[in-house]
Amino acid sequence: MSDTINALLHQVAERFDRNINEIGPETTLESLGVDSLGKIELLFDLEDYFEVRLPNEDFKVTTIQDVANLIDSVK
């Protein structure tokens, strides 16, 4: 797995109080209980963590892998 996905999995596990072994790249944000507002808040927090700026129109991510790909695209 890429460095981005590994860091992202740790961030998501901590934020949503999940065991890191229970989540993976194909885990959906919905399955973690993330609604549309929660998704925006998560992405803003990840922007700070990864020190990137994500384009607003790309907030249509559904899985953790989608989020990792979005972050990698702006690094």
PyMOL commands that set and color helices and strands:
alter all, ss='L'
color gray80, all
select helices_A, chain A and resi 3-15+20-22+30-32+36-50+56-58+64-74
alter helices_A, ss='H'
color red, helices_A
deselect
rebuild
show_as cartoon
